[in-house]
């Protein structure tokens, strides 16, 4: 029985499975895992790789399950590269890879590492059709997965939880939740027609924008506050300024352009934070 819908052969099947890797949404969870490892200062490459692979498997599970539900179950999408059986195979493989990574973390680290990692797969698998039907879970699912990826990446290296990774996890949860609200606003008309309760559908597009930018501003203020309290390095403030500049430009754009700008702005935000934490260029002050 075919795994790819539109073509046959090993090459077509490989391309169909490869199509479920979406770099724009794959990169942040993987980067968050590595960022957590960097926060731990002493990085064991093997543990970092195992955790990154686990995050990859979790996000891949989310993409395959989401596509399966939207096309084969709900009939919302016009096309999908995988057959129904292909989706089941993809889910089985990604889940097996994730389970093996959890087993390695249990052996190489401890059960707490697994406890911080396992919820990312649960969020991924339940995103559709359960979590994406409620405004809160539809909004915070992906950001919460990234926050857990950061905490897990830190824990597998340090075997403890500290204030700094917790603070950064909170910042990313708030910041990315704001971006997700705007991203969902792109599909406001369609989501409303099928009674899908995103934030935009629940409170209206105008209020959704207010909620989104309120969350992002709160995240940036948390960064500044933690930097002032010396929980974060002082140069973390530059990350807030960089993202703030992008957010000001995105504020004048429509949901689709705003989402594109804000997602790329989050990459800049993360890059500046990595620089601030790793090099601490202003550590001599005070």
C-alpha positions in Angstrom: 0.0 0.0 0.0 1.4 3.4 -1.0 2.8 5.8 1.5 3.0 8.9 -0.8 -0.3 10.2 -2.3 0.8 11.7 -5.6 3.8 9.6 -6.8 5.2 6.1 -6.5 8.6 4.8 -5.8 11.2 5.1 -3.1 12.2 8.6 -4.1 8.6 9.9 -4.0 8.1 8.3 -0.6 11.3 9.8 0.8 10.2 13.3 -0.5 6.8 12.9 1.0 8.2 12.2 4.4 10.9 14.9 4.0 8.1 17.4 3.3 7.0 17.1 6.9 10.2 18.8 8.0 9.3 22.5 8.2 12.5 24.5 9.0 10.6 27.7 10.2 8.8 25.8 12.9 11.5 23.1 13.5 14.4 25.4 14.2 13.1 27.1 17.4 12.6 24.0 19.5 16.0 22.5 18.4 17.7 25.9 19.0 16.0 26.1 22.4 17.4 22.7 23.4 20.9 23.8 22.4 20.4 27.2 24.1 19.5 25.3 27.3 22.7 23.3 27.0 24.7 26.5 26.5 23.2 27.9 29.7 24.6 24.9 31.6 28.1 26.1 30.6 29.6 22.6 30.5 28.2 20.8 27.5 28.3 17.1 27.0 27.8 16.7 23.2 26.3 13.2 23.4 23.5 14.3 25.8 22.9 17.5 23.8 22.5 15.4 20.6 20.1 12.9 22.2 17.9 15.7 23.5 17.9 17.6 20.2 16.9 14.4 18.4 14.1 13.9 20.9 12.9 17.5 20.1 13.1 16.8 16.4 11.0 13.7 16.8 8.4 15.5 18.8 8.0 18.3 16.3 8.0 15.9 13.4 5.2 14.0 15.2 3.2 17.3 15.5 3.6 18.1 11.8 2.5 14.6 10.6 -0.4 14.4 13.1 -1.5 18.0 12.2 -1.4 17.2 8.5 -3.2 13.9 9.0 -6.0 15.5 10.9 -6.4 18.5 8.7 -6.5 16.5 5.4 -7.6 13.0 6.1 -9.9 13.6 9.1 -11.3 17.2 8.9 -10.9 17.7 5.2 -9.6 21.2 5.8 -6.5 21.1 3.6 -6.6 20.8 -0.2 -3.7 18.3 -0.4 -1.2 16.3 1.7 1.8 14.4 0.4 1.3 11.3 2.6 -1.5 8.8 2.4 -3.4 7.9 5.6 -1.1 4.8 6.0 1.9 7.0 5.3 0.9 9.3 8.2 0.5 6.3 10.5 4.0 5.1 9.5 5.5 8.5 10.0 3.9 8.8 13.4 5.1 5.3 14.4 8.7 6.1 13.3 8.9 9.5 15.0 7.4 8.1 18.2 9.8 5.2 18.3 12.8 7.6 17.8 11.4 9.8 20.6 10.9 6.8 22.9 14.5 5.6 22.3 15.8 9.1 23.1 13.8 9.1 26.4 15.3 5.7 27.2 18.8 7.0 26.6 18.1 10.0 28.8 16.8 7.7 31.6 20.0 5.7 31.4 22.5 8.5 30.9 20.8 11.2 33.1 17.8 10.3 35.2 14.0 10.2 35.3 13.7 14.0 35.7 15.2 14.5 32.3 12.6 12.2 30.9 9.8 14.0 32.8 10.9 17.3 31.2 11.1 15.7 27.8 8.0 13.5 27.6 5.4 16.4 27.7 6.8 17.8 24.4 5.6 14.7 22.6 2.3 14.7 24.4 1.7 18.3 23.3 2.8 17.5 19.8 0.5 14.4 19.4 -2.5 16.0 21.0 -2.2 19.4 19.2 -4.7 18.2 16.6 -7.6 17.6 17.1 -7.7 18.1 20.8 -5.5 21.1 21.9 -6.0 23.3 18.8 -9.8 23.6 19.5 -9.4 25.8 22.6 -7.9 29.3 22.6 -5.5 28.8 25.5 -4.1 25.4 24.5 -4.1 26.3 20.8 -2.0 29.3 21.6 0.5 28.1 24.2 1.1 24.5 23.0 4.0 25.3 20.7 5.5 27.9 23.0 5.2 25.6 25.9 7.0 22.9 24.0 9.9 25.3 23.3 10.0 26.4 26.9 10.2 22.7 27.9 12.9 22.1 25.3 15.0 24.8 26.8 14.6 23.5 30.3 15.2 19.9 29.2 18.3 21.0 27.3 19.6 22.6 30.4 18.7 19.8 32.8 20.3 17.0 30.8 23.6 18.8 31.1 23.4 20.2 34.7 21.0 17.8 36.3 19.3 20.7 38.1 17.0 23.5 37.4 18.2 27.1 38.0 16.7 30.5 37.9 18.3 31.5 34.6 16.8 28.7 32.4 13.5 29.1 34.2 13.5 32.8 33.4 14.3 32.3 29.8 11.7 29.6 29.5 9.1 32.1 30.8 10.3 34.7 28.3 10.0 32.4 25.4 6.6 31.1 26.5 5.2 34.7 26.6 7.0 35.9 23.5 6.0 33.0 21.3 2.5 32.9 22.6 2.1 36.4 21.4 3.5 35.5 17.9 1.1 32.5 17.8 -1.9 34.7 18.4 -1.0 36.7 15.4 -0.2 33.6 13.4 -3.7 32.2 14.1 -5.3 35.5 13.1 -4.2 34.8 9.5 -7.0 32.1 9.4 -9.6 34.1 11.3 -12.3 33.9 8.7 -11.9 30.2 8.0 -11.4 29.3 11.7 -14.6 31.2 12.5 -16.5 29.3 9.8 -15.6 25.9 11.3 -16.1 27.2 14.9 -12.4 26.7 15.7 -11.9 28.8 18.8 -8.5 30.6 18.4 -7.9 33.8 20.3 -8.8 35.8 17.2 -12.1 34.0 16.9 -12.9 34.2 20.6 -12.2 37.9 21.2 -12.1 39.3 17.7 -9.1 40.3 15.5 -8.6 43.7 17.0 -8.5 42.5 20.6 -6.4 39.5 19.6 -3.7 41.9 18.4 -3.8 43.7 21.7 -3.4 40.4 23.5 -0.6 39.4 21.2 1.5 42.5 21.6 0.7 42.6 25.3 2.2 39.2 25.7 5.3 40.2 23.7 5.8 43.5 25.6 5.5 41.6 28.9 8.2 39.1 27.7 10.6 42.0 26.8 9.9 43.7 30.1 10.7 40.4 31.9 14.1 40.3 30.0 14.9 43.9 31.1 13.8 43.2 34.7 15.9 40.1 35.0 18.9 41.9 33.4 18.5 44.7 35.9 18.4 42.1 38.7 21.5 40.4 37.2 19.6 37.2 36.8 20.3 37.6 33.0 23.5 39.1 31.7 23.2 42.9 31.1 23.6 42.5 27.3 20.3 40.5 27.3 18.7 43.9 27.1 19.9 44.2 23.5 17.9 41.1 22.6 14.8 42.9 23.9 15.6 46.0 21.9 16.3 44.0 18.7 13.0 42.2 18.9 11.2 45.3 20.0 12.3 47.1 16.7 11.0 44.1 14.7 7.7 44.2 16.6 7.2 47.9 15.8 7.5 47.2 12.1 5.3 44.1 12.3 2.6 46.1 14.1 1.9 48.0 10.9 1.6 44.9 8.8 -1.1 42.3 8.2 -1.2 39.0 10.0 0.8 37.1 7.4 3.6 39.6 7.0 3.6 40.3 10.8 4.0 36.5 11.5 6.9 36.2 9.1 8.7 39.2 10.6 8.1 38.2 14.2 9.2 34.6 13.7 12.5 35.8 12.1 12.7 38.5 14.8 12.6 35.7 17.4 15.6 34.1 15.7 17.5 37.4 16.2 16.3 37.5 19.7 17.6 34.0 20.4 20.9 34.8 18.7 21.5 37.9 20.8 20.6 36.0 24.0 23.1 33.2 23.1 25.8 35.8 22.5 24.9 37.6 25.8 25.0 34.4 27.9 28.0 32.8 26.3 30.4 35.7 26.1 29.0 38.1 28.8 30.7 41.1 27.1 29.6 43.5 29.9 30.3 41.2 32.9 33.0 43.6 34.1 30.4 46.3 34.9 29.7 46.5 38.5 
